Amino acid sequence: MNAVRSPAVAGTFYPESSAELGTVVRGYLANVTLPADSPADSPTGTPTGTPAPKAIIAPHAGYIYSGAIAASAYARLIPAKDTITRVILLGPCHRVPVRGLAASSASAFATPLGDVPIDKDAFAEISHLPQVSVVDETHAEEHSLEVHLPFLQEVLGDFTVLPLVVGDASNDQVAEVLDILWGGPETIIVISSDLSHFLDYNAASDLDRETCTAIEALDPDAIRQDQACGRVPVKGLLTTARRRSLRVETIDLKNSGDTAGTKDRVVGYGAWAFHELGHAITGPANTNFEARTKAILKEFGATFLKIAGASIEHGLAKHNLISVNLNSFPVILRETGACFVTLHKDNQLRGCIGSPEAHQPLIKDIAFNAYRAALEDPRFPPLQTNEISDIDLSISVLSPQSPMTIANEADLLKQLRPGTDGLVIGDSGKRALFLPSVWEQLPEPADFLNRLKVKAGMSAEHWSETFTAHRFITGDVKQSDLEDPTSIWPLISETPDKH
């Protein structure tokens, strides 16, 4: 095809005149009040400005109904106007059914505001996937993608777009596409979805609140068929957002009864922003994770160590895992996080177990991994009570993993940052992880990598085209850094005082 895809709903969903369309979109954006701070960038609630999100969910109805809600999400991209150059746009199929995700062969998508080039390089990255195809017919009259383009044209500078109509696809199939195209700060992911359809106002509000709760919890399985027309791409985003420990900001939640319709038969609309704690490990965005974790450890590091110590003492006394009452901790400690707990005795490793990726509240992850490091590390016998006085305990809080683009082993070694990077490698089902602290024993990148290969069950000389590497950084707190290092060991309550 390689032609320009013409607007299908100009004059119905939004104004056909370029002048009127620009005025309408700018008007919606001008009415958005941005927050003074952002949960993605504020370590403990201190205002630090509003960073652009990594992904947004926004509605796709006629502008008179949902334009203001969409604008509330798009306004958050304005600070990154000159940074975002690639948009990955996913929306549901309303016209021609498809299996998987369908791209267009068009060279550009047109709106009254001009043509938006299609990102052919982005499509090439996913074209090999069995769930991806080119189906021009499904794009021809589809509105779920088109209505987003004028907003993008107003808030961004020069950019390309990869529009994908999502039909019958699994959460993992959508997430796989998003993971491949994730990119860095130059890439924004936009998911198009309305919410409940044609219920009365109160019933719609209740159901949309359920959907909002599921999105805030990054729980794709909690979204049913009747909750969102774009549920398939939404659930795919939630799947990868959970794996990457993204934070969700609910921006707006309304329905057509709040905007331009009656209240007897409404359609629901919502807007959400998804924030990374640290985008690329090597980029400036990583300061978000570093600053946030540093602030958390400064305030709660002693609490973390005491919970770890209590978990170990409870395990020694009761032979089971301590019960953690999440409601006894501040919200910031109940967020999903990943950690490793390490025990040293006489400067020698005595146990180390952790979570490579976040999967449960951080405070529970600390208790769980402390128990396992002391009593279930297969490399060591279970810790004994009489050893506690000789143990030096440390906790490492892990950033989300960042995939590394590597041409060969020399390229990987060149990219590694001794003393900073933790590393996860994998190949042919074999996988292993080193924390950044391992650089203290293995300061040379080649030694660091070779020993990690051996840990994974590979030979030190192993390399193949399927070899993968992900890196991460950590924030660390050590028992030896406390004024009273022994304070972590007296058994504390299973429900510690609220901080």
N, C-alpha and C positions, 0 to 999 in steps of 0.2 A: 504494500500500500504506500507507505512513506509519504502520504499526503498529510495536510494539516487537518486535524479533526475539528470540525466546526462546532460552535456552541449548539447544544440541543435544547436548553431550557432558558436561554436569554429571552427576556420579555415575559416569562411566566414565573420562574423562581426568583429572578432578580432583573433589574432594569436592562433593557436592550441598548440604550444609549450609553456610550462610553462616558460622557460627561456626567449623566445622572448616576450611573453605576459608581463612578469614582466618588461622587459626593455622598452617596448613601453609605458606602463602605467606610469612608473617612469619618462620617458622622457617627457610625456605630463605634468605631475605635476611639473617637474623642470622648465618648461617654464612659469609657472604662476607667475605673479607679484602680491603679495598681497598688499592691501592698507595700508597706515601708520596708519589709524584709521578706525573706524567703526561707521556708523550712529546709531547703536543700543547701543553703549557704550559711546558716546560722548555727554555730556549735551548740549553744545552750540558750538560744532565744535572743541573742544580741542582734539588732538590725545591722545588716551588712550589704544591703542592696538587693536587687531582684535579678538573678541570673536567668538566662534563657533556658527553658526546659529542653530535655532530650526528645520528648515525645508529647503529643497532645491528643486528646479525644475531643472532637467537636461535632455538632449536629449538621445535618444537610437538608433541612427543609427550606421552604421559601423564606427569603430574608425577612419578610414581615413577621414571620412566626419565630424564627430561630436565629436571625442575624445578630441580635444583641448578645446572645449566649455564645455564638461562635466568636464574635469579636473579643469577648472576655478572655478567650484562650489565645487568639492571634496577637493581641496586644502584648503578650509576654514574649513575643519573638522580636519585637522592635529593637531591644538592646543589642541583638545579634544580627541586625540588618546587613552589616558588611561581612559577617562571619559565615552565616548559613548560605551555602551555594547549591545544596542538593536537598530535594524534598522527596521522601518516600511516602507515597499517598495510597492508603488502602481503604477501600469502601465496599459495602455489600452489593450484591447483584439484585436489581429490581426488575430487569427486563428479560435478558437472554441468559438462562441458567448456564453455569460452567462448573467444571470440576477443578478443584485446586484454585490457583491464582492465575488470572488472565491478564496479560499485557496487551498493548496495542502496537501495531506496526507503524503508526503515524509518526511523523517527524516532529510534530508539535501539537499541542492542544491550544485552541484559540478561545479567547473571550473578547468581549467588547473592549477590554483594556489592552489587547495585544496577544501575541503568540508566546506560549511557554514551551521552550525546547524539551523534547523527551531525552532523558539520560540513557543513551544507548549503552554506555559503559556499565552503568548500574545493572541494566538488564542482562548484559553479558555475564555478570558475576553469578546470576541465579538461573540462567537459561538451561543449565545442565540438569536442574532438579526435576524429578518426574512430576511434581505437583505444579510446575510452571509451564504455561503455554502462551501462545499468541491467539487471541480471539477478538477480532475487530468488531464483530457483530454485537458483543456484549457491551462494548464501549460506546457504540454509536448513539444510543439514546439514554445512556446511564447518567443520572443527575448526582449520584452520591459523591462522585469525585469532582465533577465540574464546578459545583457551587463553592468549593473551597478555593479555587484558583484566583478569583478576584481579591480575596483577602490576602493570599500569599503575594500577589502582585503589588499590593499596597504596603505590606509590612517588610518585604525583603527587597534587596537590590537585584542584581543579576543572579538567576538560579535556573537549574534544570529540575525536572520532575520525572519520577517514575510512577505512573498511575497503574494500580493493580486492582482489578475487580476480583473480589474474593467470594467464591461460591462454596461448594462442598469440600471442606478441608478440615483437617484436625488441628488442634492447638499447636502441636509440635511442628506440623508442616508450615504453619504461618510463622511460628517462632524461628524456625530454621532460616526462612527467608530474611526475617528481620535481623537475625544474628549476623548473617553474611553481609548485609547492607548497613550494619550499625554505624560504622565509620566513627569519626570524631566530631568536634564542634561544628564542622562544616555541614553535617547531616542532621536534619530534623525529620522525625517520623510523625505522620499525621494519620490518625485513625478516624474515619467518618462513621458516625452512628447516631441515629435517633434512639429514643428509649421506648417506653410503652406506647401502644397504639389503640386509640378509640375507646378508652375507658372513661368513666366519669372522673371529675377532677380529683375527688378524694381517693378513689381507688388507684388512679394513676400516680398520685403523689406517694402513696404507700409503696407501690411496686417500684417506683423509680428510686425511692430511698433504699430499698433492698439492693437494687443494682448498684447504687452509689456505695453502699457498705461493702459489697463484694469487690468493687474496684479499689476502694481504699485498702482492703485487706489483700490485694493482689491474688484474689481467689477466683480463677476462671471457672472452676467447677460449680460455683454458686450462682452462675448466670444461666437462667433457663431460656427456652426458645421465645417466650412471650415478653421478655424483658428488654430486648434491644434488637433492632433490625440488623445492626452491624455487629452482632454478638460474636461472629466467627473471627473477624480481625481483632475485635476487642479482646477476646479470650487469648488469641495468639500473642498480643502485646503483653497481657498480664502474665502469661507464661514466661516470657523472656525477661520481663521486668522483675519478676520474683527471683529468677536465677541471678540477676544482676544487682539485686538489692536496691532497686530504685525507690524513691520516696514519692508518694502521690499527694498532690495538692488538689482538693476539690475547689473549683473556681465558681461554678454556678450550677444550679439545679432548678429548672422551671418546666412548665409545659405551656401549650398553646393557650390554655385558659388564663395564663398570666400575661400573655403578650398580645395576641390579636384575635383570639377565638372565643367561642362560648365555652362553658364549663361542663357541658353535658357529654361531650365526646372529644377528648383531647389527645394530643400526642406529646410525649415527654422529651425533654432536651436536657443535656448536661454537658459540662466542660470540665476537663481534668488536665493537669500538667504533671508530667513525670520527670523527676530530677535525679540526675546521677550524683553520687557522693564523690566521684572522681572519674572523669572521662578517660582519656588516655593516660597511662601511667607516666609518660614522659612529658605531658603537656601541662600548661599552667593550671588547667582545671583540677589537677590532682591536689592543688593546695586546699581545695574544699575538704577532701578527706583528711589531709594532714592537719589542717587547722581545727577541724571539727573533732577529730579523735584526740588531738592534743588537749583540747579544752575539756573533753569528757574525762580523760584519764587524770587530768589535774584535779578535777572535782571529785571523781568517783573511783580513782585508781585504788585507793585503800579499801574501798567497799568491794571492788572486784576481788582483791586478794583475800579479804576476809571471807567472802562467799566461797572462793576456791578452797581455803583452809577448812572452813566448816564442812564443805562437801567431802573432803578427804577424811576428816575426823569422824563424820557421821558414817562414812563407808566402812571405816575400820571398826567402829563400834556396833553398827547395825547390819553391816554386810548388804546394804542396798543404797540406792541413790537418794539424796536428800530431796525433800519436797520444797519447791520454790513457789512462794505465793507472789505472783507477779504484781498484784495490787498493792503490795508493800513497797514497791519501787517506783521512782519517777518514770514518767512516760518515755523519756529519752532512753532509759535502760531496758525498756520493754520492746524496743524496736528490734527487728530482725538483724542479726549480726553474726559474724564468724570469728572464732578465736582458736588459738592453740595454747594449751597449758603445759609448761615445762618444769620439771623438777631436776635440780642438781644436788648432788651430795659430794662434799669434798672436791668441788669443782669438776665432778664427773657427771655425765648425764645419768639420771635415775628414772626417767620416764618422760614421754612427750607424746601427746595425742591431741588432735584438734579437728576442726571442720574446715575443709578447703574453701567452701562456699557457705554463705548464710542460708539457714533453713529454719531457724527458730529464734525466739527472743534472745538477745545477747546475754542477759543475766542467766538464763537457763543453759545456754551453751557453755558458759564458764563453769557452772556447777557440774554439768554432765562431763565435760572434758577433764576437769580436775579429778573427778572420781575415776575415770578411765585411765588417765595418765599415772595415777598412783597405784591402781589395783588391777588394771587390765592391759597394760602395755606388754605385748607378748615377748619383748626382748628382755624383760626383767621380771624377777619374782615380785609378788605383791608387796607393797610397802608395809613395814611393820611399825607399830606404835612407837617403839624405842628409837626409830630413825628420825622421827619428826623434828627433833631439836637440831639435827644436822642438815635439814632440807632447806634449800634456797628455791623459792617458788617464783615463777615469772609468767606473765600472760601477754600474749601478742594478739592484738585485734587486727584482723585482715581487711584490706580494701577489696572491692570487687576485682576479679581477675580481668586482665586486659590481654586479648590475643595478640601475639606478635607476628608480624609479616616478615618471614625469613626466606632468603634465597638458598642458603646452605649453612653448614655448621659455622664457618668463619663469620658469616653475617650475624648469626645468633651471638657468637662470642663478642663480636664488636659492639652489639647493642646492649649487652648486659652491663649493669652498673654495680660494681662490687660494693658491698656494704649497704646497698639500698634495695635492690630487687630481691623479692622472693620469686621462686620459679617453679612452675608446674610443667612437666613434659609428659608426652604420651605418644605411643605408636603401637599399632597392632594389638590393642587391648591392654598394653602395659602402661602404667602411669605412676608417677612419683612426684613428691613435693619437697622442696627445701625452703625453710624460712630464711629471711635475710640474716638472721643471727649466725647461720652456718658459715657466712663469709669470714667470721672470726677464726674458724679452723681451716678454711679453704679459701684463702684470699685471691688465688689466681683463677680467672674465669674458666680456663680449660680444666683445671682440677675440679672446680665446683660442678661443672657440667658432667664430666666423666663419672664422678662419684654419684651424681644424681641418676645417671643412666644405670649404673650398677644397682642402685637402690630399687630402680624400676624393674630390674630383672633383665636388662639389656647388657650387651657388652659395652665396654668403655669406648670402643671404636664404632659403635652402631650409628648409622645414619640412613635415612630413606626419604623419599619424596613425600611420604605421609606423616613424617615427624612433625609434631605440633609443640608449641611452647606458649605458655601464658605467664604473665608476670603480675606481681602485686606488691604492695608495700604494707608495712605494719606500723601500728603504734604500740609501744611496749611499756609495761610497768613491772617493776621487780620488787620483791620482798626486801632485798638489801637496800633499796632506796628509802625505805620508811625510817622514820626517827626511831621507832621501836619495832624492829623486824619480827619479834616474837609475838606481837599483838594479833597476828592473823590466826594464831593456832587455838587459843581458848575457844571452846565450842560456843558458837553464837546461836541465837534463835533461828529457827527455820523460817521465820517471817520477820526479817530485820526491820528496824524502825525506818519509817519513810523519811527521805531526805528532801 
